[in-house]
Amino acid sequence: MAIHYRTQAFILKKTDLREADQVFTIYTKDFGKLKILGKAIRKIKSKLRAGVELFYLSEIEFIQGKNHKTLTDAMAIEKFKNIREDLDKLETASQIAENADELIKGEEKDEDIWNLLREVFDKINNYSLIYYYFLWNLLSILGYQIDLYHCIGCQKKLGPGKLYFNPEEGAIVCSVCFEGSVDKEICPEVIKILRLFLKKDWNILLRLKIQDSHKKALETISLDFLKELRYD
Ligand SMILES: [Zn+2]
């Protein structure tokens, strides 16, 4: 008899397969990121279907077959209804899911990632930079730790004066060590926001007024950095 595994999971992605099957990309509390097959799940009478909608937190059960895992039970714990009712939030949740799928490799339990996902899905309603909060914390957990306090070139403490972000190194560069080309100017405010992200200082984060230009800058360095990681 096959062993049934039970765990909690965030449903990050679903893809249609032939014959009413679907494959789900999920992040589980006990096994990390998994791909799991929903047999005949698109059929109307499928009992599983209601428990594994996109961006649900669900209690799931699966069996490990020779080639894949198959979903055997699913029950929604938290449906995050608000996400589905708002296009911007849906977009944010999609970005979070996409990056989680792309950046987290292998099936391995990771409590920090699990807690981060819980945190961002809970806060998706009340914080406009939640996607960036998620991304930079995930990168940090995955080992891409950026020194937000020193220049990568001279190791000196970041002071006043122009500062740059180097996406190849994933590092901050001072104006003396600045070499042009790939380095992009980054304003101290944005570095401060990144520091607050990684400190998870919600007291300050929630009160901080974010200018559009800072949001734009966060977007730019995040995209540049992700692009570099994809080339690695
Ligand atoms: Zn320097």
py3Dmol code that shows the C-alpha trace and the ligand (Angstrom):
import py3Dmol

protein = """\
ATOM      1  CA  MET A   1       0.000   0.000   0.000  1.00  0.00           C
ATOM      2  CA  ALA A   2       1.184   3.460  -0.827  1.00  0.00           C
ATOM      3  CA  ILE A   3       2.049   5.758   2.043  1.00  0.00           C
ATOM      4  CA  HIS A   4      -0.154   8.825   2.321  1.00  0.00           C
ATOM      5  CA  TYR A   5       1.640  12.022   3.191  1.00  0.00           C
ATOM      6  CA  ARG A   6      -0.227  14.944   4.746  1.00  0.00           C
ATOM      7  CA  THR A   7       0.968  18.504   4.946  1.00  0.00           C
ATOM      8  CA  GLN A   8      -0.042  22.116   4.481  1.00  0.00           C
ATOM      9  CA  ALA A   9       0.694  23.803   1.173  1.00  0.00           C
ATOM     10  CA  PHE A  10       0.431  27.045  -0.732  1.00  0.00           C
ATOM     11  CA  ILE A  11      -0.884  26.443  -4.239  1.00  0.00           C
ATOM     12  CA  LEU A  12       1.440  28.449  -6.486  1.00  0.00           C
ATOM     13  CA  LYS A  13       0.702  27.293  -9.989  1.00  0.00           C
ATOM     14  CA  LYS A  14      -1.471  24.907 -11.932  1.00  0.00           C
ATOM     15  CA  THR A  15      -1.071  23.636 -15.444  1.00  0.00           C
ATOM     16  CA  ASP A  16      -3.589  21.693 -17.493  1.00  0.00           C
ATOM     17  CA  LEU A  17      -2.565  18.304 -18.793  1.00  0.00           C
ATOM     18  CA  ARG A  18      -4.479  16.015 -21.091  1.00  0.00           C
ATOM     19  CA  GLU A  19      -7.515  14.083 -19.949  1.00  0.00           C
ATOM     20  CA  ALA A  20      -8.666  16.569 -17.344  1.00  0.00           C
ATOM     21  CA  ASP A  21      -5.479  16.157 -15.313  1.00  0.00           C
ATOM     22  CA  GLN A  22      -3.649  19.072 -13.789  1.00  0.00           C
ATOM     23  CA  VAL A  23      -0.218  19.448 -12.325  1.00  0.00           C
ATOM     24  CA  PHE A  24       0.172  21.735  -9.330  1.00  0.00           C
ATOM     25  CA  THR A  25       3.279  23.497  -8.160  1.00  0.00           C
ATOM     26  CA  ILE A  26       2.943  23.858  -4.432  1.00  0.00           C
ATOM     27  CA  TYR A  27       5.100  24.917  -1.514  1.00  0.00           C
ATOM     28  CA  THR A  28       4.593  22.605   1.426  1.00  0.00           C
ATOM     29  CA  LYS A  29       5.363  23.030   5.074  1.00  0.00           C
ATOM     30  CA  ASP A  30       7.060  19.641   5.418  1.00  0.00           C
ATOM     31  CA  PHE A  31       8.563  18.835   2.013  1.00  0.00           C
ATOM     32  CA  GLY A  32       9.350  22.182   0.399  1.00  0.00           C
ATOM     33  CA  LYS A  33       8.408  22.801  -3.202  1.00  0.00           C
ATOM     34  CA  LEU A  34       6.642  19.933  -4.959  1.00  0.00           C
ATOM     35  CA  LYS A  35       4.943  19.205  -8.203  1.00  0.00           C
ATOM     36  CA  ILE A  36       1.897  17.130  -7.697  1.00  0.00           C
ATOM     37  CA  LEU A  37      -0.555  15.532 -10.082  1.00  0.00           C
ATOM     38  CA  GLY A  38      -4.279  16.096  -9.773  1.00  0.00           C
ATOM     39  CA  LYS A  39      -5.845  13.121 -11.532  1.00  0.00           C
ATOM     40  CA  ALA A  40      -9.002  13.971 -13.492  1.00  0.00           C
ATOM     41  CA  ILE A  41      -9.255  17.086 -11.379  1.00  0.00           C
ATOM     42  CA  ARG A  42     -10.875  19.207 -14.063  1.00  0.00           C
ATOM     43  CA  LYS A  43     -13.893  16.928 -14.137  1.00  0.00           C
ATOM     44  CA  ILE A  44     -16.928  18.476 -12.532  1.00  0.00           C
ATOM     45  CA  LYS A  45     -17.391  15.677 -10.056  1.00  0.00           C
ATOM     46  CA  SER A  46     -13.807  15.850  -8.831  1.00  0.00           C
ATOM     47  CA  LYS A  47     -13.923  16.235  -5.072  1.00  0.00           C
ATOM     48  CA  LEU A  48     -10.369  17.507  -4.917  1.00  0.00           C
ATOM     49  CA  ARG A  49     -10.920  20.514  -7.106  1.00  0.00           C
ATOM     50  CA  ALA A  50     -12.441  22.787  -4.478  1.00  0.00           C
ATOM     51  CA  GLY A  51      -9.458  22.329  -2.190  1.00  0.00           C
ATOM     52  CA  VAL A  52      -6.640  23.350  -4.501  1.00  0.00           C
ATOM     53  CA  GLU A  53      -7.433  26.657  -6.136  1.00  0.00           C
ATOM     54  CA  LEU A  54      -4.625  29.011  -6.982  1.00  0.00           C
ATOM     55  CA  PHE A  55      -3.201  30.880  -3.968  1.00  0.00           C
ATOM     56  CA  TYR A  56      -5.067  28.792  -1.438  1.00  0.00           C
ATOM     57  CA  LEU A  57      -3.395  27.617   1.704  1.00  0.00           C
ATOM     58  CA  SER A  58      -4.599  24.023   1.854  1.00  0.00           C
ATOM     59  CA  GLU A  59      -4.233  20.863   3.829  1.00  0.00           C
ATOM     60  CA  ILE A  60      -3.281  18.261   1.273  1.00  0.00           C
ATOM     61  CA  GLU A  61      -2.583  14.557   1.114  1.00  0.00           C
ATOM     62  CA  PHE A  62      -0.613  12.794  -1.578  1.00  0.00           C
ATOM     63  CA  ILE A  63       0.984   9.493  -2.454  1.00  0.00           C
ATOM     64  CA  GLN A  64       4.436   9.017  -3.936  1.00  0.00           C
ATOM     65  CA  GLY A  65       4.322   6.910  -7.061  1.00  0.00           C
ATOM     66  CA  LYS A  66       7.192   5.685  -9.178  1.00  0.00           C
ATOM     67  CA  ASN A  67       7.334   8.796 -11.334  1.00  0.00           C
ATOM     68  CA  HIS A  68       5.246  11.392  -9.620  1.00  0.00           C
ATOM     69  CA  LYS A  69       3.249  12.399  -6.611  1.00  0.00           C
ATOM     70  CA  THR A  70      -0.502  12.192  -6.853  1.00  0.00           C
ATOM     71  CA  LEU A  71      -2.929  14.310  -4.895  1.00  0.00           C
ATOM     72  CA  THR A  72      -5.378  12.215  -2.889  1.00  0.00           C
ATOM     73  CA  ASP A  73      -7.056  14.784  -0.673  1.00  0.00           C
ATOM     74  CA  ALA A  74      -7.264  18.566  -0.418  1.00  0.00           C
ATOM     75  CA  MET A  75      -9.046  20.958   1.881  1.00  0.00           C
ATOM     76  CA  ALA A  76      -8.752  24.728   1.869  1.00  0.00           C
ATOM     77  CA  ILE A  77      -7.552  26.211   5.151  1.00  0.00           C
ATOM     78  CA  GLU A  78      -7.434  29.829   3.984  1.00  0.00           C
ATOM     79  CA  LYS A  79      -8.757  30.973   0.614  1.00  0.00           C
ATOM     80  CA  PHE A  80      -7.382  34.520   0.606  1.00  0.00           C
ATOM     81  CA  LYS A  81     -10.539  35.656  -1.081  1.00  0.00           C
ATOM     82  CA  ASN A  82      -9.301  39.236  -1.170  1.00  0.00           C
ATOM     83  CA  ILE A  83      -6.528  38.271  -3.600  1.00  0.00           C
ATOM     84  CA  ARG A  84      -8.999  37.068  -6.195  1.00  0.00           C
ATOM     85  CA  GLU A  85     -11.183  40.140  -5.837  1.00  0.00           C
ATOM     86  CA  ASP A  86      -8.506  42.625  -6.769  1.00  0.00           C
ATOM     87  CA  LEU A  87      -6.482  42.598  -9.979  1.00  0.00           C
ATOM     88  CA  ASP A  88      -3.444  44.285  -8.450  1.00  0.00           C
ATOM     89  CA  LYS A  89      -3.295  41.773  -5.639  1.00  0.00           C
ATOM     90  CA  LEU A  90      -3.758  38.933  -8.068  1.00  0.00           C
ATOM     91  CA  GLU A  91      -0.836  40.268 -10.061  1.00  0.00           C
ATOM     92  CA  THR A  92       1.270  40.517  -6.885  1.00  0.00           C
ATOM     93  CA  ALA A  93       0.390  36.969  -5.834  1.00  0.00           C
ATOM     94  CA  SER A  94       1.253  35.744  -9.339  1.00  0.00           C
ATOM     95  CA  GLN A  95       4.644  37.445  -9.211  1.00  0.00           C
ATOM     96  CA  ILE A  96       5.342  35.941  -5.793  1.00  0.00           C
ATOM     97  CA  ALA A  97       4.330  32.485  -7.025  1.00  0.00           C
ATOM     98  CA  GLU A  98       6.363  32.798 -10.196  1.00  0.00           C
ATOM     99  CA  ASN A  99       9.533  33.825  -8.376  1.00  0.00           C
ATOM    100  CA  ALA A 100       9.062  31.133  -5.754  1.00  0.00           C
ATOM    101  CA  ASP A 101       8.699  28.548  -8.501  1.00  0.00           C
ATOM    102  CA  GLU A 102      11.684  29.839 -10.412  1.00  0.00           C
ATOM    103  CA  LEU A 103      14.134  30.485  -7.577  1.00  0.00           C
ATOM    104  CA  ILE A 104      13.446  27.632  -5.165  1.00  0.00           C
ATOM    105  CA  LYS A 105      15.155  24.524  -6.487  1.00  0.00           C
ATOM    106  CA  GLY A 106      14.752  21.014  -5.242  1.00  0.00           C
ATOM    107  CA  GLU A 107      12.366  19.403  -2.821  1.00  0.00           C
ATOM    108  CA  GLU A 108      13.559  20.357   0.590  1.00  0.00           C
ATOM    109  CA  LYS A 109      11.805  21.499   3.711  1.00  0.00           C
ATOM    110  CA  ASP A 110      12.652  25.068   4.626  1.00  0.00           C
ATOM    111  CA  GLU A 111      10.937  26.666   7.567  1.00  0.00           C
ATOM    112  CA  ASP A 112      12.163  30.154   6.704  1.00  0.00           C
ATOM    113  CA  ILE A 113      10.622  30.015   3.235  1.00  0.00           C
ATOM    114  CA  TRP A 114       7.407  28.583   4.646  1.00  0.00           C
ATOM    115  CA  ASN A 115       7.182  31.363   7.229  1.00  0.00           C
ATOM    116  CA  LEU A 116       7.961  33.989   4.601  1.00  0.00           C
ATOM    117  CA  LEU A 117       5.140  32.734   2.379  1.00  0.00           C
ATOM    118  CA  ARG A 118       2.734  32.756   5.313  1.00  0.00           C
ATOM    119  CA  GLU A 119       3.800  36.262   6.175  1.00  0.00           C
ATOM    120  CA  VAL A 120       3.427  37.710   2.674  1.00  0.00           C
ATOM    121  CA  PHE A 121       0.079  36.064   1.966  1.00  0.00           C
ATOM    122  CA  ASP A 122      -1.204  37.448   5.267  1.00  0.00           C
ATOM    123  CA  LYS A 123       0.077  40.931   4.499  1.00  0.00           C
ATOM    124  CA  ILE A 124      -0.688  41.125   0.794  1.00  0.00           C
ATOM    125  CA  ASN A 125      -3.664  43.334   1.662  1.00  0.00           C
ATOM    126  CA  ASN A 126      -1.918  45.965   3.680  1.00  0.00           C
ATOM    127  CA  TYR A 127       1.472  46.560   2.178  1.00  0.00           C
ATOM    128  CA  SER A 128       2.055  47.837  -1.333  1.00  0.00           C
ATOM    129  CA  LEU A 129       5.690  46.709  -1.549  1.00  0.00           C
ATOM    130  CA  ILE A 130       4.954  43.183  -0.381  1.00  0.00           C
ATOM    131  CA  TYR A 131       6.259  41.623  -3.597  1.00  0.00           C
ATOM    132  CA  TYR A 132       9.648  43.278  -3.155  1.00  0.00           C
ATOM    133  CA  TYR A 133       9.656  42.393   0.519  1.00  0.00           C
ATOM    134  CA  PHE A 134       9.109  38.787  -0.502  1.00  0.00           C
ATOM    135  CA  LEU A 135      11.676  38.755  -3.282  1.00  0.00           C
ATOM    136  CA  TRP A 136      14.573  40.235  -1.301  1.00  0.00           C
ATOM    137  CA  ASN A 137      13.895  38.079   1.732  1.00  0.00           C
ATOM    138  CA  LEU A 138      13.634  34.967  -0.425  1.00  0.00           C
ATOM    139  CA  LEU A 139      16.918  35.798  -2.137  1.00  0.00           C
ATOM    140  CA  SER A 140      18.512  36.255   1.262  1.00  0.00           C
ATOM    141  CA  ILE A 141      17.211  32.885   2.508  1.00  0.00           C
ATOM    142  CA  LEU A 142      18.486  31.244  -0.678  1.00  0.00           C
ATOM    143  CA  GLY A 143      21.965  32.580  -0.030  1.00  0.00           C
ATOM    144  CA  TYR A 144      22.080  35.695  -2.186  1.00  0.00           C
ATOM    145  CA  GLN A 145      22.955  37.933   0.701  1.00  0.00           C
ATOM    146  CA  ILE A 146      23.637  41.447  -0.278  1.00  0.00           C
ATOM    147  CA  ASP A 147      25.833  43.591   1.880  1.00  0.00           C
ATOM    148  CA  LEU A 148      23.694  46.678   2.302  1.00  0.00           C
ATOM    149  CA  TYR A 149      26.191  48.362   4.597  1.00  0.00           C
ATOM    150  CA  HIS A 150      29.558  48.187   2.784  1.00  0.00           C
ATOM    151  CA  CYS A 151      30.922  48.762  -0.690  1.00  0.00           C
ATOM    152  CA  ILE A 152      31.873  45.489  -2.396  1.00  0.00           C
ATOM    153  CA  GLY A 153      34.955  47.117  -3.914  1.00  0.00           C
ATOM    154  CA  CYS A 154      36.728  48.852  -1.038  1.00  0.00           C
ATOM    155  CA  GLN A 155      34.753  47.298   1.839  1.00  0.00           C
ATOM    156  CA  LYS A 156      34.234  50.765   3.285  1.00  0.00           C
ATOM    157  CA  LYS A 157      31.039  51.595   5.081  1.00  0.00           C
ATOM    158  CA  LEU A 158      28.505  53.142   2.712  1.00  0.00           C
ATOM    159  CA  GLY A 159      28.528  56.867   3.318  1.00  0.00           C
ATOM    160  CA  PRO A 160      27.055  59.940   1.711  1.00  0.00           C
ATOM    161  CA  GLY A 161      27.727  60.400  -1.972  1.00  0.00           C
ATOM    162  CA  LYS A 162      26.484  58.473  -4.947  1.00  0.00           C
ATOM    163  CA  LEU A 163      25.996  54.740  -4.611  1.00  0.00           C
ATOM    164  CA  TYR A 164      25.445  52.102  -7.273  1.00  0.00           C
ATOM    165  CA  PHE A 165      23.947  48.656  -7.494  1.00  0.00           C
ATOM    166  CA  ASN A 166      25.866  46.035  -9.406  1.00  0.00           C
ATOM    167  CA  PRO A 167      23.460  43.274 -10.436  1.00  0.00           C
ATOM    168  CA  GLU A 168      26.253  40.912 -11.522  1.00  0.00           C
ATOM    169  CA  GLU A 169      27.739  40.873  -8.048  1.00  0.00           C
ATOM    170  CA  GLY A 170      24.496  41.544  -6.270  1.00  0.00           C
ATOM    171  CA  ALA A 171      26.276  44.282  -4.386  1.00  0.00           C
ATOM    172  CA  ILE A 172      26.471  47.978  -3.637  1.00  0.00           C
ATOM    173  CA  VAL A 173      29.370  49.960  -5.038  1.00  0.00           C
ATOM    174  CA  CYS A 174      30.601  53.374  -3.880  1.00  0.00           C
ATOM    175  CA  SER A 175      31.409  56.227  -6.278  1.00  0.00           C
ATOM    176  CA  VAL A 176      35.162  55.572  -6.038  1.00  0.00           C
ATOM    177  CA  CYS A 177      34.784  51.918  -7.019  1.00  0.00           C
ATOM    178  CA  PHE A 178      32.094  52.654  -9.596  1.00  0.00           C
ATOM    179  CA  GLU A 179      33.046  51.237 -12.983  1.00  0.00           C
ATOM    180  CA  GLY A 180      30.112  52.269 -15.094  1.00  0.00           C
ATOM    181  CA  SER A 181      28.382  50.015 -17.594  1.00  0.00           C
ATOM    182  CA  VAL A 182      26.392  47.602 -15.446  1.00  0.00           C
ATOM    183  CA  ASP A 183      26.345  49.635 -12.239  1.00  0.00           C
ATOM    184  CA  LYS A 184      23.160  51.601 -11.732  1.00  0.00           C
ATOM    185  CA  GLU A 185      22.752  54.437  -9.339  1.00  0.00           C
ATOM    186  CA  ILE A 186      20.727  53.526  -6.273  1.00  0.00           C
ATOM    187  CA  CYS A 187      19.483  56.160  -3.879  1.00  0.00           C
ATOM    188  CA  PRO A 188      20.109  55.811  -0.133  1.00  0.00           C
ATOM    189  CA  GLU A 189      16.356  55.680   0.509  1.00  0.00           C
ATOM    190  CA  VAL A 190      16.072  52.494  -1.527  1.00  0.00           C
ATOM    191  CA  ILE A 191      19.000  50.923   0.315  1.00  0.00           C
ATOM    192  CA  LYS A 192      17.252  51.856   3.541  1.00  0.00           C
ATOM    193  CA  ILE A 193      14.051  50.136   2.387  1.00  0.00           C
ATOM    194  CA  LEU A 194      16.016  46.986   1.498  1.00  0.00           C
ATOM    195  CA  ARG A 195      17.611  47.012   4.956  1.00  0.00           C
ATOM    196  CA  LEU A 196      14.183  47.305   6.570  1.00  0.00           C
ATOM    197  CA  PHE A 197      12.910  44.406   4.412  1.00  0.00           C
ATOM    198  CA  LEU A 198      15.674  42.126   5.606  1.00  0.00           C
ATOM    199  CA  LYS A 199      15.302  43.225   9.230  1.00  0.00           C
ATOM    200  CA  LYS A 200      11.555  42.606   8.835  1.00  0.00           C
ATOM    201  CA  ASP A 201      10.994  45.831  10.662  1.00  0.00           C
ATOM    202  CA  TRP A 202       7.237  46.091  10.132  1.00  0.00           C
ATOM    203  CA  ASN A 203       6.876  48.931  12.619  1.00  0.00           C
ATOM    204  CA  ILE A 204       8.809  51.206  10.337  1.00  0.00           C
ATOM    205  CA  LEU A 205       7.908  49.597   7.000  1.00  0.00           C
ATOM    206  CA  LEU A 206       4.206  50.186   7.465  1.00  0.00           C
ATOM    207  CA  ARG A 207       4.700  53.827   8.388  1.00  0.00           C
ATOM    208  CA  LEU A 208       7.263  54.668   5.732  1.00  0.00           C
ATOM    209  CA  LYS A 209       6.014  56.912   2.952  1.00  0.00           C
ATOM    210  CA  ILE A 210       7.113  55.433  -0.341  1.00  0.00           C
ATOM    211  CA  GLN A 211       7.691  57.760  -3.260  1.00  0.00           C
ATOM    212  CA  ASP A 212       6.870  56.540  -6.738  1.00  0.00           C
ATOM    213  CA  SER A 213      10.474  57.041  -7.777  1.00  0.00           C
ATOM    214  CA  HIS A 214      11.619  54.669  -5.021  1.00  0.00           C
ATOM    215  CA  LYS A 215       9.103  52.088  -6.074  1.00  0.00           C
ATOM    216  CA  LYS A 216      10.326  52.403  -9.634  1.00  0.00           C
ATOM    217  CA  ALA A 217      13.941  52.074  -8.483  1.00  0.00           C
ATOM    218  CA  LEU A 218      13.093  48.946  -6.480  1.00  0.00           C
ATOM    219  CA  GLU A 219      11.458  47.502  -9.557  1.00  0.00           C
ATOM    220  CA  THR A 220      14.489  48.245 -11.714  1.00  0.00           C
ATOM    221  CA  ILE A 221      17.126  46.754  -9.425  1.00  0.00           C
ATOM    222  CA  SER A 222      14.917  43.738  -8.712  1.00  0.00           C
ATOM    223  CA  LEU A 223      14.484  43.045 -12.426  1.00  0.00           C
ATOM    224  CA  ASP A 224      18.186  43.591 -13.134  1.00  0.00           C
ATOM    225  CA  PHE A 225      19.176  41.243 -10.347  1.00  0.00           C
ATOM    226  CA  LEU A 226      16.684  38.560 -11.370  1.00  0.00           C
ATOM    227  CA  LYS A 227      17.946  38.799 -14.949  1.00  0.00           C
ATOM    228  CA  GLU A 228      21.508  38.177 -13.759  1.00  0.00           C
ATOM    229  CA  LEU A 229      20.413  35.196 -11.684  1.00  0.00           C
ATOM    230  CA  ARG A 230      18.715  33.689 -14.727  1.00  0.00           C
ATOM    231  CA  TYR A 231      21.940  33.878 -16.716  1.00  0.00           C
ATOM    232  CA  ASP A 232      23.950  32.118 -14.019  1.00  0.00           C
TER     233      ASP A 232
END
"""
ligand_1 = """\
1
ZN
Zn 34.165 51.375 -2.751
"""
view = py3Dmol.view(width=600, height=400)
view.addModel(protein, "pdb")
view.setStyle({"model": 0}, {"cartoon": {"style": "trace"}})
view.addModel(ligand_1, "xyz")
view.setStyle({"model": 1}, {"stick": {}})
view.zoomTo()
view.show()
